[in-house]
Amino acid sequence: MDALSSRRILPYLLVLPSILMLIGLIIYPISFSLINSFRQWNLQTSPVPLGFVGLLNYRMVFETTPFLDALRNTLILSIAGTFIEFWFGMGIALLLASQLKGTNAVRALLIMPTTIAPIVAGFLFRYMYYERGGLITWLLTQIGFPVPPQGLLGSSTTALASIALADIWQWTPFFAIVLYAGLLSIPEDIKEAAIVDGATGLRMFAWITLPSISRTAIIVVMIRFMQLFNMFDLVLVLTRGGPGTASRTLSYNLYQEGLVNYNIGVAAAMTWIIVIIVTILINIYARVAFRGWEW
């Protein structure tokens, strides 16, 4: 083999380990779940698939599991959580950008919640939600909020909101830090020109600040929405999807069917339904949000 041939082959040899890893970690599990979504397979009855059942597993997702309740809860958490975290984070970022005293200390404190594992954050809030002596329960009682007798996590009216509050506490700083970095990237001459033209306050924010960081905001909102759509940790620790199905999410529903009921076929079908839903939602968002972008 001459030197020219070796030079041509070398790049492919260098990329080959990554391709093999990609096949092992992504393509094989995807193929495995797709194939078994059309098979009858429950580990409680058989260690191997029992046969091809067509779309039966996909029908059973809707007939034997609370899929629609989980989908509703997931959409509420994802949309409301992303919206609240974005605007709270924007407010914090604007305060940081105003160069108040102690900004460096505040930035250091903001990073701390995002470094805590979601499981740990879940246990932290679980103790604060405790109906007898929990800090959050006590504070709500002091301001006259009607805390349910069974506690915030035990009531179907407050369980989902309690999960959302824990997530908002942990991930609002993520928005704040990213948006603050976006605010720092706005050129000073643009701000000065806007001030000369009489733009102040809300007008400055609406016409200069927000459009200048729109690309950063659009990307970070999309990333956070996908993370919230797959929420599992906090649900597992705080409510286990209860009471009933009041706080069950799609990820927890998938866990319940696959790792508790051992119904691999139905769990695989549910996985693909979730993939289709997420793909549709992200494509709709991308078409609207990325319209007019120049790449």
Secondary structure as GFF3:
##gff-version 3
##sequence-region A 1 295
A	DSSP	alpha_helix	3	22	.	.	.	ID=ss1
A	DSSP	pi_helix	23	27	.	.	.	ID=ss2
A	DSSP	alpha_helix	28	36	.	.	.	ID=ss3
A	DSSP	beta_strand	39	40	.	.	.	ID=ss4
A	DSSP	beta_strand	51	52	.	.	.	ID=ss5
A	DSSP	alpha_helix	56	64	.	.	.	ID=ss6
A	DSSP	alpha_helix	67	97	.	.	.	ID=ss7
A	DSSP	alpha_helix	103	115	.	.	.	ID=ss8
A	DSSP	alpha_helix	118	128	.	.	.	ID=ss9
A	DSSP	alpha_helix	135	142	.	.	.	ID=ss10
A	DSSP	alpha_helix	159	184	.	.	.	ID=ss11
A	DSSP	alpha_helix	188	196	.	.	.	ID=ss12
A	DSSP	alpha_helix	201	204	.	.	.	ID=ss13
A	DSSP	pi_helix	205	209	.	.	.	ID=ss14
A	DSSP	alpha_helix	210	212	.	.	.	ID=ss15
A	DSSP	alpha_helix	214	229	.	.	.	ID=ss16
A	DSSP	alpha_helix	233	238	.	.	.	ID=ss17
A	DSSP	alpha_helix	250	255	.	.	.	ID=ss18
A	DSSP	pi_helix	256	260	.	.	.	ID=ss19
A	DSSP	alpha_helix	264	289	.	.	.	ID=ss20
###
